[in-house]
Amino acid sequence: MNNSKNVLRYMFGSGAISNLSTILNNIESDSEYVIYYIDEYFKNSSVLDFLPIKNIDEIFFVQTQSEPETSNIDHFRDILISKNKNKPKAIIAIGGGCTLDTGKAIANLLTNSGNAEDYQGWDLVKNPGIYKIGIPTISGTGAEASRTCVMINPKNGLKLGMNSDFTIYDQLILDPNLTKSVPRNQYFYTGMDTYLHCIESLNGSYRNSIGDAFSHQAISLCREVFLSDDDMMSDKNREKLMVASYLGGCAIANSFVGIVHPFSAGLSVVLGTHHCVGNCIAMNAMEEFYPQEFKEFILMGKKQGIEIPQGIATDLDESFYKKLYDSTIIHEKPLSNALGANFKNILTYEKVKEIFKKM
């Protein structure tokens, strides 16, 4: 039985970002400067006009074309140390899952010795991180609510986060206005992350009533957004998906994912596929394991006119399939959650290769 933790505070609603200054003023700290990590997409955006940035603050624009790597997190940490800016009043992350995870990882690393790769796993972080505020600009990853910050370690092919209560954001600002400019395909791919988190959780063995409740409600909202006759990106549906994303993050903080995410992780590590579209590509090959959810996933895509990329792993050299296998099978907790302790007897090398060939 876990003693679970969720985000301590959140503010929700259109225009909520305008309250950031008030929130910062209420934080007790010996420092006055703030560190911002902002998705590079907003580098020349009017979103910056809403931020109470001061001359003493530091701003970093995070590249999001590829997933966060452990070495990048270390580099950001080292920059702050070199500037004597490693004890900020707060760290603020503004963006999607990559940026939100970057903010969480650096907040932990500033108060814990060693490097990011040292904390890939479960409950390895020993000290509370810097006070952190998450402001998502896309809905679905659940990074705003989860207890992890996913990173890729290219040295060992591991895609895994700092799974810890210390990773959870102290404050969220959930403003649906910030998701208006998301490209339509990306909106769908990312929204599906919440749906897949929750169907994997509900089909696993590591469950509890609270996690199930979060999952059921998140799935219900996803159905309203992606199966209704309304535009999936209407004001009302963007609000619903932002709530679903938060609930999905809470759900996965109380459970584990299943088979989809480990295969998606393999695509990310070996082929550089971005997480959310990688999940959708992986789900296209999961009818055997999630038959009903597979049908609903396909229906959602057709309803919204979204095409999932295909053929990216159909005809690869054997060396790539071996790397894909290694980068997938390493995720023991989610795979045992889905298939039991003997999951390797089911997901043999030939079976994993067969599944990837469907992608």
Phi, psi and omega in degrees: 000126182268149170264087194282153179229141174238176178306137185287317182220146173212150176236127186236141172139160179299129180084006183300333183297338180294348180269004184300318181300316179297318179298316180295322180295337182270358179274126177275123183201152174282346180257154179248343184272155182234147176251125179254133168243115189235134176306132182302340178303331185260016186301323179241032186263155176291347177303325181298335181293340181273355186265132181278060185284133179249165182299331182277352180283161175244136180238129175235129175266125189265125175287136185236016177289334176230163184289154177301136176249151182303322181293328178292321178297315178301320182296314178301316178301315183295324177298315180296319178296318181295332179267003185057040180238037185262009175228061185287163173296321180199156168250130181241123179247128183233112181157203179270201186301319181298315182288318179297320178292324178299314179300317180294318182296317181291322177302321177289319187289334179289342182242005179228134183289165178092195183244169185302321183297338180291343186245013174284110183151202185249122172057044177265340179285126187259334185241144176302143180278181173295146177305131186226143181238127179253133179230092182289143178243007175208151187246134172145323185292332184074006181300334180293337186243349187277169180259025180222167174217103191286134179222152174257133173252099184299337183294323182239005177071021183264126171249105187201153184254179171273087182282104186199149173298334180288347181277341184293138178298146176278330184211138173240147168240112184253098185242104183300339178299334184285350181259006183297326188266008181293131174303143189302313180299317181294324177302316180291310182304316183287321176300324179295337178301316177297313179303314183289320173312311191283323178289328176293317180299314183290339178264004182263178180264341182267087187226159169210166188296324181290313177300319178298319180297315175302315183296313181300316182292320179297317179296318178301317179293321177299320178296320178297322183285314192261350179244000179278169178277351177283157175301130182297342181252020174295163180305316182295318182286329174293324174296314181298317183290328177294321176293317179300319179298315179298313181295323178296322176296320176295322181298313185286340174289342180252010183201201176228158171284190184233242187269327185299311186295320175299321177291321175298322178298321177300316178299320180294312185291316189270319185251355179075019180290135180292148192306306190289317175292328176298321176300317181293319177298316179296318181297332178298343181249017189249017182301325180299325186263329182228068189299314181289317180293327176300314179299319181291320177300314178298319180296318178299316179298316179295320180300322183264001178068034182257131175258129178271129178305141180228159174082011184283341181232020185287322188223076182249161173296153181303327180298325179291320179295326177294319177293320178297318178299310182299321183283346177265309189290345180292343183273076188291319184297307179294323182289324175288329174300320183275322191239354181095173186298336181263033184301332181291338175287335177272311181268069174290169179303314182295323179292315179298318178299316178301318180293314180298327180294343177277353187264000000 
